[in-house]
Amino acid sequence: PDDQGMTGVRAVLTMLDGAEAGKTYETVTDESGTYRFAGVMPGRAQIAFELPQGYAYGKRICGMRRVSCVDKLDALMASTDEFQVISGESRTDLDVAVVAVGQVSGRIWEDTRYDGRIDQDEAGVSGAVIELVDVATNQTVREASSDEQGTYVIDFVRKGTYRVRVAL
């Protein structure tokens, strides 16, 4: 009940067979997060959703009404499974869960002065492996490597409690 719809998500319905095979319909979600395709002819179809920056797909739960129907992907584009459009019927169960995501970044450097501060003449450490570990499960959920300057970025980090583990 606390979840809100997301405005401005692009949805593209593609007809996979039937009289309109290959035809696409496009729309954008309204202020309540609702989208609608009208006048679609019968046949197999699939809907792709394009998320704005800063969001990722939530957990997929299919087969029941009012649940997410796309896979939990770390991409800005995902689609439903194929489904059948039947003449005279409306599909109102193709909902999509999204979550806001953030970024974890930092720098691995050689602390030649052993003072815990990055000084201008201290070099970055390249090739370090940085693991983002979910505290609840103790599982590595993301991984990155430091570049030539010792910097790293881990994108698509979902809300949670993590720790960073570094292997030099």
CORTA-V152603 format. One record per residue. N is the residue number from 1. RES is the residue in one small letter. OMEGA is omega in radians with two decimals (999 if undefined). NEAR is the number of other C-alpha atoms within 8 Angstrom. Layout:
n->{N & N}
res->{RES & RES}
omega->{OMEGA & OMEGA}
near->{NEAR & NEAR}
//
This chain:
n->{1 & 2 & 3 & 4 & 5 & 6 & 7 & 8 & 9 & 10 & 11 & 12 & 13 & 14 & 15 & 16 & 17 & 18 & 19 & 20 & 21 & 22 & 23 & 24 & 25 & 26 & 27 & 28 & 29 & 30 & 31 & 32 & 33 & 34 & 35 & 36 & 37 & 38 & 39 & 40 & 41 & 42 & 43 & 44 & 45 & 46 & 47 & 48 & 49 & 50 & 51 & 52 & 53 & 54 & 55 & 56 & 57 & 58 & 59 & 60 & 61 & 62 & 63 & 64 & 65 & 66 & 67 & 68 & 69 & 70 & 71 & 72 & 73 & 74 & 75 & 76 & 77 & 78 & 79 & 80 & 81 & 82 & 83 & 84 & 85 & 86 & 87 & 88 & 89 & 90 & 91 & 92 & 93 & 94 & 95 & 96 & 97 & 98 & 99 & 100 & 101 & 102 & 103 & 104 & 105 & 106 & 107 & 108 & 109 & 110 & 111 & 112 & 113 & 114 & 115 & 116 & 117 & 118 & 119 & 120 & 121 & 122 & 123 & 124 & 125 & 126 & 127 & 128 & 129 & 130 & 131 & 132 & 133 & 134 & 135 & 136 & 137 & 138 & 139 & 140 & 141 & 142 & 143 & 144 & 145 & 146 & 147 & 148 & 149 & 150 & 151 & 152 & 153 & 154 & 155 & 156 & 157 & 158 & 159 & 160 & 161 & 162 & 163 & 164 & 165 & 166 & 167 & 168}
res->{p & d & d & q & g & m & t & g & v & r & a & v & l & t & m & l & d & g & a & e & a & g & k & t & y & e & t & v & t & d & e & s & g & t & y & r & f & a & g & v & m & p & g & r & a & q & i & a & f & e & l & p & q & g & y & a & y & g & k & r & i & c & g & m & r & r & v & s & c & v & d & k & l & d & a & l & m & a & s & t & d & e & f & q & v & i & s & g & e & s & r & t & d & l & d & v & a & v & v & a & v & g & q & v & s & g & r & i & w & e & d & t & r & y & d & g & r & i & d & q & d & e & a & g & v & s & g & a & v & i & e & l & v & d & v & a & t & n & q & t & v & r & e & a & s & s & d & e & q & g & t & y & v & i & d & f & v & r & k & g & t & y & r & v & r & v & a & l}
omega->{-3.13 & -3.11 & 3.13 & 3.05 & -3.13 & 3.13 & 2.96 & 3.09 & 3.14 & 3.10 & -3.13 & 3.08 & 3.11 & 3.08 & -3.07 & 3.06 & -3.11 & -3.08 & -3.10 & -3.12 & 3.13 & 3.14 & 3.09 & 3.03 & 3.13 & 3.06 & 3.10 & -3.12 & 3.14 & -3.06 & 3.10 & -3.14 & -3.09 & 3.03 & -3.10 & 3.00 & -3.12 & 3.03 & -3.12 & -3.14 & 3.13 & 3.11 & 3.07 & -3.11 & 3.09 & 3.12 & 3.05 & -3.14 & 3.13 & -3.08 & 3.02 & 3.11 & 3.10 & 3.13 & 3.05 & -3.13 & 3.09 & -3.11 & 3.12 & 3.03 & -3.11 & 3.05 & 3.10 & -3.11 & 3.05 & 3.06 & -3.11 & -3.07 & 3.04 & 3.14 & 3.04 & -3.09 & 3.04 & 3.13 & -3.14 & -3.12 & 3.07 & -3.11 & 3.08 & 2.90 & 3.05 & 3.10 & -3.09 & 2.98 & -3.09 & -3.12 & 3.09 & -3.14 & 3.07 & 3.04 & 3.13 & -3.08 & -3.11 & 3.14 & -3.11 & 3.09 & 3.07 & 3.10 & 3.05 & 3.14 & 3.12 & -3.06 & 3.03 & -3.13 & 3.13 & -3.12 & 3.03 & -3.10 & 3.09 & -3.07 & -3.05 & 3.12 & -3.13 & 3.13 & 3.10 & 3.14 & 3.07 & 3.06 & -3.05 & -3.09 & 3.13 & -3.03 & 3.03 & 3.12 & -3.14 & 3.07 & 3.06 & 3.11 & -3.12 & 3.13 & 3.02 & -3.01 & 3.07 & -3.08 & -3.09 & -3.07 & -3.04 & 3.13 & 3.03 & -3.12 & 3.12 & -3.13 & 3.09 & 3.05 & 3.11 & 3.14 & -3.09 & 3.12 & -3.13 & -3.12 & 3.09 & 3.09 & 3.03 & -3.12 & 3.06 & 3.11 & 3.13 & 3.12 & -3.14 & 3.10 & -3.04 & 2.90 & -3.14 & 3.11 & -3.08 & 3.04 & -3.12 & 999}
near->{2 & 3 & 4 & 6 & 8 & 10 & 10 & 9 & 12 & 11 & 13 & 11 & 12 & 12 & 14 & 11 & 10 & 10 & 7 & 10 & 10 & 8 & 7 & 8 & 8 & 9 & 10 & 10 & 14 & 10 & 9 & 9 & 12 & 8 & 9 & 5 & 9 & 4 & 4 & 6 & 10 & 10 & 14 & 12 & 13 & 13 & 10 & 11 & 11 & 10 & 10 & 7 & 5 & 8 & 12 & 15 & 14 & 12 & 9 & 11 & 8 & 7 & 4 & 7 & 5 & 7 & 13 & 13 & 13 & 13 & 11 & 9 & 8 & 7 & 7 & 10 & 8 & 11 & 10 & 11 & 7 & 7 & 7 & 8 & 12 & 9 & 6 & 4 & 6 & 5 & 6 & 5 & 8 & 10 & 9 & 10 & 12 & 8 & 9 & 9 & 12 & 10 & 9 & 8 & 8 & 7 & 10 & 11 & 10 & 8 & 10 & 5 & 4 & 6 & 5 & 5 & 6 & 7 & 5 & 4 & 4 & 10 & 8 & 12 & 13 & 12 & 10 & 12 & 11 & 13 & 12 & 12 & 13 & 13 & 9 & 5 & 5 & 7 & 7 & 9 & 8 & 8 & 10 & 10 & 10 & 16 & 10 & 9 & 10 & 15 & 13 & 12 & 9 & 11 & 8 & 11 & 9 & 8 & 7 & 5 & 7 & 8 & 8 & 8 & 8 & 8 & 6 & 5}
//
